[in-house]
Structures are given as structure tokens and as C-alpha cells.
Amino acid sequence: MRVVLRLSLAVCVSLPLLAQFPITIVLESRSGAPVFSPPTEAGKRYRITVEGTYRMWSRGTGFGVDAVWYNDIPQFGVPSVDDAFRTLFREPIWVGDTTEYSFPSIPGVFSGFAFSMRKYVGFRFNDQPLPALPLDTLNHRYQIEAAGTGAPFKFQILDSVYSIPDEAVVPRYNDNRGQLRVTIEEIPSVDLTVCDVKVRQISPDYIAIQVDAGILVVDTSRATGVQNVLADLSQLGVVEDGRFICPDSLVCRGKRLDTVAIVFVLDRSGSMNEPVSDIDLVRRWPAAVRSLKLFLDSLHVPAWMALITFASDVRLDQDWTMAKDSIYEAAVRIQPEGRTSFYAAMLAAFAKIQERSRYPGYVIALTDGINNMPPEQAQAVLSALPVGINIFTIAFGLGSSAEEQAAVDTLRLIAQATPRGRSFESNSSRRLDSLYVLISGDIQQSDCCELYFRTRPCRGKGDTVRTLRLIIVVGDSLISRTITYRTPCNVVSVQEPDVPHTPQLPTAPELELFPNPTTGQWSLAYKVLTGGTVTVSLTTLTGAELFRQELGYHAPGLYRKTLPWTALPSGTYLVVLRTDGFVQSRKLLVVQ
């Protein structure tokens, strides 16, 4: 029996240096050679779209690996072995998952070993996995933004086998099948962006489509540097397979992100006890805590938050929580003292934000000094930047000396190495307040509006792939975005290459609560039909969220869950179940 693991083969392939963006790169799963884009331009932003699936086993159930998720189940014809692999891969695993899976030794066969997806498996962009974006079982299409640095982008598929006779990891790509297609585009000052495409309804007469799109323009007054100006259907044209389509509606006003992840990084070195400046005599640490409180008060979307502070050491003062009071109370208890381990704190923040990589991620870092603890070079931070996050840095109370201005430049360099990161300076407590409120407001806003339209029904198995084009007019020029999406005529999932769609099934999960009314502990039973990431929350009847819990990815099936939210005052509540965009709710009556 052979046991298969995955690793890289370090062979470099470069694309022609004269190539211009946009370009498309094809990564063949039979090769582990890194492929490089042409050099990027510092200060420019780039959109990277990765599509496709591939197979890593010669005998398996389908093309079960895409750019983000692994669900490729091998079949060896040995029931005990096949059952073990089905148990291990019963749900899709993020290719960046650091969990180590151990295989015990078998005397006379092979010595024990361990592996993790993060070390050995899957697609890499600049040696990092893509964020754990929601699984796209239909199109297997994932999109991120990246900042240009002057260097090329690097793309690679990791793959290897563990050889029992050699008791060593060796490259093995020759039994793979399939490919990933990577498109790199330079984002212009006026950009037509597409956040998502969803099939919302299927009937014998039409297919209802939701396209999340926006028209982004540069806006330096915003923390993110861009603003969505799409507000009217007349701004946008929709073409599918050569035909113009009249959209039914556009929903833009007040659209917010569903959930974000934020790591606050605060300087608690001894200098934070000093006044902000000769003019502003407020001490720096109380000013920073007050600004943090204003940020939290103006945050109106669900957010996973963590607080990291640094002085001579780096400390996690508050682990992940959705309770804003917990973040504030942790900050209030801190007494500044010591030196400045800023770079080490940023590395800790990167590790922490990757624990919530399925959400839009932000690191918001404030410092009033110059890094004077190991690591001593900013390159350590730049080399470890996770893919897909944005960083906001704030230089608080730094002076005009050459050394301090060099520190300001470094903060700017770190922020601008992320797609929409920005760096700010503040020499007053009031400006610091306004900066935190600005960042809080801007990171909550989605780049995209929701565009709804209907298109012709499926024409059978041959009508599985369609091309959609959005068009806007900018001056005398046209800007268009082309999207290839799959219809539900013949769904392609990570488990099977061809799974027929059953239009009679409802698209939302079924939800029941029991006992209801309840005097204490209660459970929910629910049915997931198409697979997806499930989140349950408890709200008041006016919509104020009291609790939220992620239940993780669910394959289709029936589930029952008992929740710990028992100490509830008498009253009526709403239990809301979300499955990758589908929402179902039930009233819960509590009688104490």
C-alpha cells in the first residue's frame, strides 16, 4: 500500500517579461514548477482570479481540489483503508489548514508520519494559501486583490508522495489530472468589480441570477481609498451570450459586509504614558483606548475581534470574541511600560488573523515609537504578509527626526503592501479619534451592490457554462468584466464532476426548534440540501444580535445542535440560520 502526501518541487518557470496585464496563467496539476507573472508595479493594485479543479489521485471520486479547498477522496480497493480516508476527508479541508494528521507506524510496513495541508497540499500565491473563502461548489472561482511591489507574483501547486520503501517524501505529480487558471488584472482608477455570482432561483421558465458588482473610484477621503459609485441601473449594461439583458433590480443603499475579522495591535510601551505632543497634553495610552472605544461604538456589522499589545513582549490580551465590551475592557486594564516589539507584534497579528481567514480581514496597528526588539528588520513583516488581508497603520505622536520619519515610512510600506491598506499619522488625540471612526465606518461597507436579473432556462446538459459580461462607460471608453459561470443544469461539485440538479428541492435549509416554548436548554434541527457554511445567531425581534456561532461547513443532510444560550430572560427571540447566503428564521419563546 502507498500513502500519499503532497509537497512542492522547486523548479522555476518565468513568463515573458514584456507581457502586459491582464494575463492568464494556466497551472497544470502535473507540474510543481512555480510560475511567475511579469513584474508588478509598486503602488498599483491587482485583481487575481483563480478558477478550476484538479485531481491528485489516480483513483478517486472526482476532481476534488480547487484553489482553496481539498476534498479528493482516494480509493485503494481496501475497505479499511478506503473507510479511513472517507472519514478523514468527509468534509472539505482548507488547503491552508495547519492541523497535523498523524498516521501510526505499522511494524514491518512503514514508520509513523504526520502531515498537514498547509505544508504539503494545494495552490499557493506568493508561497501562501488563499484565504478560506466560502466554498464555491458550482464555479470553483475565487478572487483576491494584491498590491504590486515591483516584484512578480508567484503561483504554484504543491504535491508529493510519501514513499514507504524510501521512508521519504518525493515529488509526485504524474498521476494528477486537471488544471487551475489564474487571471491577473491591473485595477484602474475607475474599476468595475464583481464580488460574487449566485444562482438564486430556478424554474421551468427562467433562471434568476444575483451578481454582486460595483463601480469603484479612487477616493482618498476614505480609509480604504476607494468608493462604490454604482447607484442606478442606467450605469451598467449586462450582456449574456451576446444578448443584452434588462436587470430587474439593483440594491445598493446601506449594503454592509456580513462579518469581518479584526485584529487590533496597540503599543503599550513606556512612551505611551507620555503626552501626545507639547500642545496636546492628553496621555497617549488613554487617548488610544478612547479612540478604540469610538471605533467599537461605530462598528455595526458582526465582527470577530482580537486584541494584541506589545512592549518588551507581545501579548494576546483578548482572544477572538464578538463582544465589543470584552475588547474595550481588556484595553482598559493595561498599564504601559517597556520597549517596542512592533515587528514581533505584527507577526503575531498575522498568525491570529489567519485563524479567521474565511472573513474579510483587517489588522489595525498603532505605535508611537521605533521598533527596538527582535526581529529588527521590517522585511520580516513584509515577507510574512498573509494573502487577502488589509492593514491600517497609525503613527501616533512621532516627531520629525530622521529616525522617527524612517519609522513612519516603514509603517507606510507595510500598509501599502496590502491591497487597500493605508497609513496615517496623528499628532493629536482628536485626530486619532477621527481616524479610528473613519476606518471603522469604511471597512464595514461592501464594494458591491446586488444586481438581479432573469435569464433563459437551461437547455440540457450541453448548456452548463455561460458567459456574462458587465459593461460601463467611462468618458469615451468602455470597461467590461467577463464572468464564466455554471448553470444548475449540470452542477459540478467538489465531490463529483457531474451531479444532476433537482429543481424541485427548496434552496433554503429547513429549521425547527424544540422545545418551543422553552424554560432553559433548547436545540435546533435543520436540513442542509446543497452543502455550505452554516452560521446560527440569536436576535431580538428588532434585529439586535445577542449571540452568534459558526457551525462550520455542512455537507447535505439532517443535523441537530444544542446551543449554550440558556440564560435568557423571558421573551420572544429570533433564531436565524444562514447557509452561504440562504436565510431561515424561527421565533423562540422563552418562559422562565
C-alpha positions in Angstrom: 0.0 0.0 0.0 1.2 3.5 -0.7 0.4 6.5 1.5 0.2 9.8 -0.4 1.2 13.2 0.9 1.8 16.5 -1.0 4.8 18.8 -1.2 6.5 21.2 -3.7 9.1 20.7 -6.4 11.3 23.8 -6.6 11.6 24.4 -10.4 11.1 27.9 -11.6 9.2 29.0 -14.7 9.1 32.7 -15.7 6.6 34.3 -18.1 7.9 36.8 -20.7 8.9 40.0 -19.1 7.3 42.0 -21.8 3.8 40.6 -21.2 1.2 43.1 -20.3 -1.7 42.8 -17.8 -4.3 41.4 -18.0 -2.7 38.0 -18.5 -3.9 34.4 -17.9 -1.7 31.7 -16.5 -2.5 28.0 -16.6 -1.2 25.9 -13.8 -1.1 22.2 -14.8 -1.6 19.9 -11.8 1.0 17.6 -13.3 3.8 20.1 -12.6 5.1 21.5 -9.3 7.1 24.2 -11.1 6.4 27.8 -9.8 5.1 30.1 -12.4 5.8 33.9 -12.2 3.9 36.8 -13.6 5.6 39.8 -15.2 7.0 42.3 -12.7 4.2 44.2 -10.9 4.3 48.0 -10.4 4.7 49.3 -6.9 1.6 51.3 -5.8 -0.7 49.5 -8.3 -3.5 47.1 -7.2 -4.1 43.9 -9.0 -7.1 41.5 -9.1 -6.3 37.8 -9.1 -9.0 35.3 -10.1 -8.3 31.6 -9.8 -10.7 29.0 -11.3 -10.8 25.3 -12.0 -10.4 21.9 -10.3 -8.0 19.0 -10.4 -7.4 15.5 -9.1 -4.5 14.4 -7.0 -5.1 10.7 -7.1 -5.0 8.2 -9.9 -8.1 6.5 -8.4 -10.6 8.9 -6.8 -14.2 10.1 -6.7 -13.8 13.2 -8.9 -11.8 16.4 -9.5 -11.9 17.3 -5.8 -9.3 20.0 -5.4 -9.7 23.7 -6.3 -7.6 26.8 -5.4 -8.9 26.8 -1.8 -10.5 23.5 -0.7 -9.4 19.9 -0.7 -12.0 17.0 -0.9 -10.3 14.5 -3.1 -11.1 11.0 -1.7 -8.8 8.2 -3.0 -10.0 4.7 -3.5 -7.5 1.9 -3.0 -9.9 -1.1 -3.1 -9.0 -2.0 0.5 -12.2 -1.4 2.6 -10.5 -0.5 5.9 -8.2 2.0 4.1 -10.9 3.5 2.0 -13.1 4.0 5.1 -10.3 5.7 6.9 -9.8 8.2 4.0 -13.6 8.8 3.7 -13.6 9.6 7.4 -10.6 11.9 7.2 -12.0 13.8 4.2 -15.7 13.7 5.0 -15.8 17.5 4.7 -13.7 19.8 2.5 -10.5 20.9 4.2 -8.9 24.3 3.6 -5.5 23.9 1.9 -4.1 26.3 4.5 -5.2 24.2 7.4 -2.3 23.7 9.9 -3.9 20.7 11.6 -1.5 17.7 11.6 -2.9 14.3 10.8 -0.9 11.5 12.3 -0.6 8.0 10.9 0.8 5.5 13.3 3.6 3.1 12.3 2.8 -0.4 11.1 5.5 -2.8 12.1 7.2 -4.3 9.1 5.4 -1.9 6.7 6.4 1.7 7.4 7.2 4.1 10.3 4.7 6.6 11.5 4.4 10.0 10.0 2.3 13.2 10.1 1.2 15.7 7.5 -0.7 18.9 7.2 -2.5 20.6 4.3 -0.5 23.8 5.0 2.8 22.2 4.5 2.1 19.8 1.6 -1.1 20.4 -0.3 -2.6 22.8 -2.8 -2.4 26.1 -4.6 -0.1 28.8 -3.4 0.1 32.5 -4.2 3.4 34.0 -3.2 4.0 30.9 -1.0 0.8 31.5 0.9 -2.6 29.7 0.7 -5.6 31.8 -0.4 -7.9 32.8 2.5 -10.6 30.2 3.4 -13.2 31.9 1.2 -16.6 30.2 1.2 -16.6 27.0 -0.8 -17.8 27.7 -4.4 -19.2 24.2 -5.4 -20.6 25.5 -8.7 -17.9 27.6 -10.3 -14.8 27.0 -8.2 -13.9 30.6 -8.7 -12.0 32.6 -6.1 -10.9 36.2 -6.3 -8.5 38.3 -4.2 -6.7 41.7 -4.6 -3.0 42.1 -4.1 -0.7 45.1 -4.0 2.2 45.5 -6.5 5.7 45.7 -5.1 7.8 45.8 -8.2 8.4 42.0 -8.0 6.5 39.3 -9.9 3.7 37.3 -8.4 4.4 33.6 -7.8 1.9 30.8 -8.3 2.4 27.1 -7.6 0.7 23.8 -6.8 2.2 21.7 -4.0 2.1 18.0 -4.4 4.2 15.0 -3.3 4.0 11.4 -2.2 5.3 9.6 0.9 7.2 6.6 -0.3 7.0 3.7 2.1 10.1 1.8 0.7 12.2 5.0 0.9 10.5 6.4 4.0 10.8 9.8 2.5 8.7 12.5 0.8 9.3 12.6 -3.0 7.8 14.8 -5.7 4.8 13.1 -7.4 2.6 14.9 -10.0 2.3 12.4 -12.8 -0.9 10.9 -11.6 -2.7 14.2 -11.3 -5.3 15.5 -13.8 -6.8 18.9 -14.3 -5.6 22.5 -14.1 -6.1 25.9 -12.4 -6.5 29.0 -14.5 -5.2 32.3 -13.0 -6.1 35.7 -14.4 -4.2 38.8 -13.3 -5.6 42.2 -14.0 -4.3 45.7 -13.0 -7.1 47.6 -11.2 -7.6 51.0 -12.9 -8.6 54.3 -11.1 -12.2 53.6 -12.2 -12.9 49.9 -11.8 -15.8 47.6 -12.5 -15.6 44.9 -9.8 -17.6 41.7 -9.4 -17.7 40.3 -5.9 -19.9 37.2 -6.5 -22.3 35.5 -8.8 -25.2 33.4 -7.4 -28.0 31.3 -9.0 -30.9 32.5 -6.9 -33.9 30.7 -8.4 -34.6 28.0 -11.0 -38.0 27.4 -12.7 -39.0 25.9 -16.0 -39.3 29.4 -17.4 -36.1 31.1 -16.3 -33.0 31.2 -14.1 -32.7 34.1 -11.6 -29.2 35.4 -11.2 -27.7 37.7 -8.5 -24.5 39.4 -9.5 -22.7 41.5 -6.7 -21.0 44.2 -8.6 -19.7 47.8 -8.1 -18.1 50.7 -9.8 -15.1 51.7 -7.7 -13.3 55.1 -8.0 -10.3 56.4 -6.1 -11.4 58.3 -3.0 -8.5 59.4 -0.7 -11.0 60.6 1.9 -11.9 57.0 2.7 -9.8 54.7 4.8 -10.0 52.0 2.1 -9.0 54.5 -0.7 -12.0 53.6 -2.9 -15.7 54.2 -3.1 -18.5 52.4 -4.9 -20.4 54.9 -7.0 -22.9 52.4 -8.6 -26.3 53.7 -7.7 -28.6 53.3 -10.8 -29.3 50.6 -13.3 -28.6 53.1 -16.1 -24.9 53.0 -15.2 -24.4 49.3 -16.1 -25.0 47.1 -19.1 -25.5 43.3 -18.9 -24.7 41.0 -21.8 -25.1 37.2 -21.7 -24.0 35.1 -24.7 -24.3 38.1 -27.0 -27.7 39.3 -25.8 -28.4 42.5 -23.7 -30.4 41.7 -20.6 -32.6 44.2 -18.7 -31.9 43.8 -14.9 -34.9 43.6 -12.6 -33.5 45.5 -9.7 -30.4 47.0 -8.0 -29.9 47.1 -4.3 -27.1 49.4 -3.1 -28.0 51.7 -0.3 -26.5 50.8 3.1 -25.2 47.5 1.9 -22.8 46.2 4.6 -20.5 43.2 4.9 -21.9 40.2 6.7 -19.0 39.5 9.0 -15.4 40.8 9.3 -12.3 39.8 11.3 -10.2 42.5 13.0 -7.0 42.2 15.0 -6.2 45.4 16.9 -2.5 45.9 17.6 -1.7 48.5 20.2 1.6 49.9 21.5 1.8 49.6 25.4 5.5 50.6 25.7 6.5 53.1 28.3 6.4 56.1 26.0 2.6 55.6 25.8 2.4 57.2 29.2 3.7 60.5 27.7 1.6 63.4 26.4 0.6 63.2 22.7 2.5 66.4 22.0 3.7 69.7 23.5 0.3 71.1 22.6 -1.9 68.1 23.3 -1.2 67.1 26.9 -3.6 64.0 26.9 -1.6 60.9 27.7 -1.2 58.6 24.7 -2.5 55.4 26.2 -5.8 56.8 27.5 -6.2 58.5 24.1 -5.6 55.3 22.2 -8.1 53.4 24.5 -10.7 56.2 23.9 -10.3 56.0 20.1 -10.6 52.2 20.3 -13.9 52.7 22.1 -15.2 55.1 19.4 -14.2 52.5 16.8 -16.2 49.8 18.6 -19.2 52.1 19.1 -19.4 52.8 15.4 -19.0 49.2 14.3 -22.4 47.9 13.2 -21.6 44.6 11.5 -20.8 41.3 13.1 -17.1 41.2 13.8 -14.7 38.7 15.2 -12.1 40.7 17.1 -8.8 40.1 19.0 -6.5 42.5 20.8 -2.7 42.2 20.7 -0.5 44.6 22.6 3.3 45.0 22.6 6.1 46.5 24.7 9.2 44.4 25.5 7.0 41.4 24.9 4.0 40.6 22.7 0.8 39.7 24.4 -2.7 38.4 23.4 -4.8 40.5 25.8 -8.1 39.3 24.3 -8.6 36.3 22.1 -11.3 36.1 19.4 -14.7 37.5 20.6 -17.7 39.2 19.1 -18.3 41.1 22.3 -17.1 44.7 21.8 -17.1 45.3 25.6 -14.5 42.5 26.1 -12.1 44.2 23.7 -12.5 47.6 25.5 -12.3 46.1 29.0 -9.1 44.3 28.1 -7.5 47.5 26.9 -8.6 49.5 30.0 -6.8 47.1 32.3 -3.4 47.6 30.6 -0.6 49.7 32.1 2.1 50.8 29.6 5.7 50.0 30.3 8.8 48.6 28.5 10.3 48.8 25.0 8.8 48.4 21.5 8.4 45.0 19.8 6.3 46.3 16.9 7.5 43.8 14.3 7.0 40.8 16.5 3.5 42.1 17.3 2.7 42.3 13.6 3.9 38.7 13.1 1.6 37.6 15.9 -1.3 39.5 14.4 -0.7 37.8 11.0 -0.9 34.4 12.7 -4.0 35.4 14.5 -5.9 36.9 11.5 -5.3 33.7 9.6 -7.5 31.8 12.1 -10.5 33.7 10.7 -9.4 33.7 7.1 -12.9 33.0 5.7 -13.9 36.6 6.6 -12.6 39.9 5.2 -9.6 40.5 7.5 -8.1 43.7 8.9 -5.1 44.4 11.1 -5.3 47.9 12.7 -1.9 48.8 14.3 -0.9 51.8 16.3 2.6 52.7 17.6 4.3 55.8 19.0 7.8 54.6 18.7 10.6 52.8 16.7 10.9 49.1 16.8 13.8 48.2 19.1 13.3 44.5 19.8 13.9 41.4 17.6 13.2 41.0 14.8 14.9 44.2 13.8 14.2 44.4 10.1 10.8 45.3 8.5 11.4 42.6 5.9 10.5 40.0 8.4 7.0 41.6 8.4 6.8 42.1 4.7 7.8 38.5 4.0 5.1 37.1 6.2 2.1 39.1 4.9 -1.0 36.8 4.6 -2.9 36.9 1.4 -6.1 38.9 1.2 -5.9 41.0 4.4 -5.7 44.8 4.7 -3.5 46.7 7.2 -4.1 50.1 8.6 -1.1 51.6 10.4 -1.2 54.7 12.6 2.0 56.6 13.6 0.9 58.3 16.8 2.9 61.2 18.2 6.1 60.5 16.2 8.4 63.5 15.7 10.3 65.0 12.8 13.7 63.4 13.4 15.2 61.3 10.7 14.9 58.2 12.7 11.2 58.8 13.5 10.4 59.7 9.9 12.1 56.5 8.8 9.7 54.6 11.2 6.8 56.5 9.6 8.0 55.4 6.2 8.2 51.8 7.3 4.6 51.9 8.6 3.5 53.2 5.2 5.4 50.5 3.4 3.8 47.7 5.5 0.3 49.1 4.9 0.7 49.7 1.2 1.9 46.2 0.7 -1.7 45.1 1.2 -4.4 45.7 -1.5 -6.2 48.6 0.3 -4.0 49.2 3.3 -3.3 52.8 4.3 -1.0 54.5 6.7 -2.0 57.6 8.8 -0.2 60.0 11.1 -1.7 61.6 14.2 -0.2 64.2 16.5 -3.4 65.0 18.4 -5.9 62.9 20.3 -8.8 64.3 18.4 -7.4 63.4 15.1 -6.8 59.9 16.4 -10.5 59.7 17.4 -11.5 60.7 13.9 -9.1 58.2 12.2 -10.5 55.2 14.2 -14.1 56.3 13.4 -13.1 56.7 9.7 -11.6 53.2 9.5 -14.5 51.6 11.4 -17.1 53.1 9.0 -15.3 52.3 5.8 -14.3 48.7 6.4 -18.0 47.8 7.0 -19.1 48.8 3.6 -19.3 46.3 0.8 -17.7 47.1 -2.5 -20.7 45.7 -4.4 -24.4 46.3 -4.9 -26.7 43.4 -5.6 -27.9 43.2 -9.2 -30.8 40.9 -10.0 -31.9 39.7 -13.4 -33.5 36.7 -15.1 -32.1 34.7 -18.0 -33.3 31.9 -20.2 -33.8 28.4 -18.7 -31.4 25.5 -19.1 -31.3 23.7 -22.4 -29.9 20.5 -21.1 -26.5 19.1 -20.2 -24.7 20.9 -23.0 -25.9 24.3 -21.5 -23.7 24.1 -18.4 -21.3 27.0 -19.0 -22.4 30.6 -19.9 -20.5 33.8 -20.3 -21.8 37.0 -18.6 -20.3 40.5 -19.4 -20.9 43.7 -17.4 -20.2 47.0 -19.2 -19.8 50.6 -18.0 -18.9 53.7 -19.9 -16.0 55.9 -18.6 -15.6 59.0 -20.8 -15.2 57.8 -24.3 -14.1 54.3 -23.2 -15.8 51.1 -22.3 -14.8 49.0 -19.3 -16.1 45.4 -19.2 -15.8 42.4 -16.9 -16.4 38.9 -18.2 -17.5 36.1 -16.0 -17.9 32.5 -16.8 -20.4 30.7 -14.6 -22.1 27.3 -14.5 -25.8 26.9 -14.8 -27.7 24.4 -12.5 -28.5 22.2 -15.5 -25.5 20.1 -14.5 -23.8 21.1 -11.3 -20.1 20.4 -10.8 -19.2 19.9 -7.1 -16.0 19.1 -5.2 -17.2 15.6 -4.6 -18.3 14.6 -8.1 -17.6 16.0 -11.5 -21.2 15.7 -12.7 -24.1 15.8 -10.2 -27.6 16.4 -11.6 -29.6 19.3 -10.2 -33.0 18.6 -8.8 -35.1 21.8 -9.2 -38.0 20.5 -7.1 -35.9 20.8 -3.9 -36.2 24.1 -1.9 -33.0 26.1 -1.8 -33.2 27.2 1.9 -32.5 25.0 4.9 -35.4 23.7 6.9 -35.3 24.8 10.6 -37.2 23.6 13.7 -36.7 24.5 17.4 -37.6 22.3 20.4 -38.8 22.5 23.0 -40.5 25.7 22.0 -41.6 27.4 24.3 -38.6 26.6 26.4 -37.6 27.2 30.1 -33.9 26.7 29.5 -31.9 24.5 27.3 -33.2 24.1 23.7 -32.0 22.6 20.4 -32.4 23.2 16.7 -32.9 20.7 14.0 -32.1 21.7 10.4 -31.7 20.3 7.0 -28.9 21.3 4.6 -29.7 20.5 1.0 -26.9 21.8 -1.2 -24.0 22.0 1.3 -22.4 25.1 2.6 -21.1 27.0 5.7 -23.7 27.3 8.4 -24.0 30.1 11.0 -26.7 30.4 13.6 -27.5 33.6 15.6 -30.0 34.7 18.2 -31.5 38.2 17.9 -34.2 40.3 19.4 -37.4 40.9 17.4 -35.9 44.3 16.5 -32.9 42.6 14.9 -30.3 43.3 17.6 -27.9 40.3 17.6 -27.3 38.7 21.0 -25.3 35.7 20.1 -23.7 34.1 17.0 -22.0 30.8 16.5 -20.3 29.3 13.4 -21.2 25.7 12.9 -18.7 25.2 10.0 -19.1 23.6 6.7 -22.0 21.1 6.3 -22.5 18.5 3.7 -26.1 17.9 2.6 -28.0 16.1 5.4 -30.0 16.4 8.6 -28.4 18.0 11.7 -29.3 18.6 15.3 -27.5 21.1 17.6 -27.9 22.0 21.2 -26.7 25.6 21.9 -25.4 27.1 25.2 -27.6 30.1 25.1 -29.7 29.1 28.1 -29.7 32.1 30.5 -32.2 34.1 28.6 -34.9 36.4 30.1 -38.5 35.6 29.4 -39.5 36.9 26.0 -39.6 36.2 22.2 -36.5 35.9 20.2 -35.5 35.1 16.6 -33.2 32.2 15.8 -31.6 32.9 12.4 -29.8 30.1 10.4 -27.6 31.2 7.4 -26.2 28.7 4.8 -24.0 30.5 2.3 -26.5 33.3 1.6 -29.7 31.4 2.3 -31.5 32.6 5.5 -34.2 30.8 7.6 -35.6 32.1 10.9 -37.9 30.8 13.6 -39.3 32.5 16.7 -38.2 31.1 20.1 -40.4 31.7 23.1 -38.6 31.7 26.5 -40.7 31.3 29.6 -38.8 31.5 33.0 
